[in-house]
Amino acid sequence: MNDAIDFDRYDRIRPIRWTGDALELLDQRKLPFAVEYVRCDDSDAVAAAIHALTVRGAPAIGIAAAWGVVLAAREVEAGNGVEALAAIEPALQRLNAARPTAVNLAWALARMRRVLAGAGGDWREVLAREAQAIADEDLAANRRMGALGAALIEPGSGVLTHCNTGSLATAGFGTALGVIRAGVAQGRIDAVFAGETRPWLQGARLTVWELEQDGIAPTLIADSAASHLMKTGKVRWVIVGADRICANGDTANKIGTYQLAIAARHHGVRFMVAAPSSTVDMDTLSGDAIEIEERDPGELFAVGGTRTAAERVGAWNPVFDVTPHELIDAIVTERGVIERPDEAAMRAAFGG
Ligand SMILES: CSC[C@H]1O[C@H](OP(=O)(O)O)[C@H](O)[C@@H]1O
């Protein structure tokens, strides 16, 4: 076993590209069957891409929104940041409304507002530098988290992950999938199981595709097979991402995460949440206060354009759920590891 991580092998995918005058987004609605980028020339196009899941994943939508602010700035004239902020605020509101659950969206917009409010005549350049800094910091955080999370994993482990938390959901390398990449690179992880993650199939379409790019051969399972897999003893950890981590450690993540945590605790499988500090929301005291996004029920009726449900059926499509902190064994951010998270541990680590 060694601690080295070959980022040339494990960190090559970039879902977000800034061209200097437009934002190019790897269209995650079309992966893995087509690798196509969508060009956004204005902030409303970015907001639409976030809502449509062209770009998705908590850190990635924050980064995309930050570049959306840069695009909004191109449409106004102002002598300084305060004037510019007043002019582009409606566009920032539309970006913020694109999706409600991942705190990274609002966090990135608040950070862009903060630097803009203090900027002078060079406010456009200040915004562009801040958007790039948000992306660069996320990539560095993911690589750091990968090492911190992997260090918790005993050699010879099997792991199960849910949804997609890789390069596609971030600036690169990933959060939970970054921990898994690091664990594989270090020889700690022998088997990676990926849940398909209905209804949007982030696991079957995106996580499997990402791992194939790395030369890692995951085993795909139906979401409904997860408890049975844990019962076999083949996994020692469930490793997932997060869209919002509250002041007491309660965590919102892709729908299905909560039941994975319940099953993990029942079977003595450890449960790790990996997310950058930009996903921590110390202003939200507990998971009960998190707005859970509900998407078009039609997402449940078809896969890839082929209907799979009988006609004339209703559906309920919440796309996140909340795992109570009591079911989480470790929260890993780039700042460190919080074992058995609770409000005291979260405040010691993040203040507030
Ligand atoms: C690294 S954050 C990824 C996070 O976002 C996903 O949701 P969505 O695909 O709807 O954006 C899921 O909750 C992942 O854990």
The ligand as an SDF file (V2000), in Angstrom:
LIG
                    3D

 15 15  0  0  0  0  0  0  0  0999 V2000
  -20.4310   16.2400   -4.7920 C   0  0  0  0  0  0  0  0  0  0  0  0
  -22.0480   16.7650   -4.5440 S   0  0  0  0  0  0  0  0  0  0  0  0
  -22.9430   15.5930   -5.4450 C   0  0  0  0  0  0  0  0  0  0  0  0
  -24.3280   15.4650   -4.9230 C   0  0  0  0  0  0  0  0  0  0  0  0
  -25.2380   16.1130   -5.8070 O   0  0  0  0  0  0  0  0  0  0  0  0
  -26.1100   15.1310   -6.3040 C   0  0  0  0  0  0  0  0  0  0  0  0
  -27.3820   15.6220   -6.5710 O   0  0  0  0  0  0  0  0  0  0  0  0
  -27.7510   16.0240   -8.0860 P   0  0  0  0  0  0  0  0  0  0  0  0
  -27.1890   14.9640   -8.9850 O   0  0  0  0  0  0  0  0  0  0  0  0
  -29.2650   16.0730   -8.0690 O   0  0  0  0  0  0  0  0  0  0  0  0
  -27.1270   17.3830   -8.3050 O   0  0  0  0  0  0  0  0  0  0  0  0
  -26.1610   14.1050   -5.1920 C   0  0  0  0  0  0  0  0  0  0  0  0
  -26.9130   14.5630   -4.1000 O   0  0  0  0  0  0  0  0  0  0  0  0
  -24.7080   14.0220   -4.8560 C   0  0  0  0  0  0  0  0  0  0  0  0
  -24.4070   13.4380   -3.6500 O   0  0  0  0  0  0  0  0  0  0  0  0
  1  2  1  0
  2  3  1  0
  3  4  1  0
  4  5  1  0
  4 14  1  0
  5  6  1  0
  6  7  1  0
  6 12  1  0
  7  8  1  0
  8  9  2  0
  8 10  1  0
  8 11  1  0
 12 13  1  0
 12 14  1  0
 14 15  1  0
M  END
$$$$
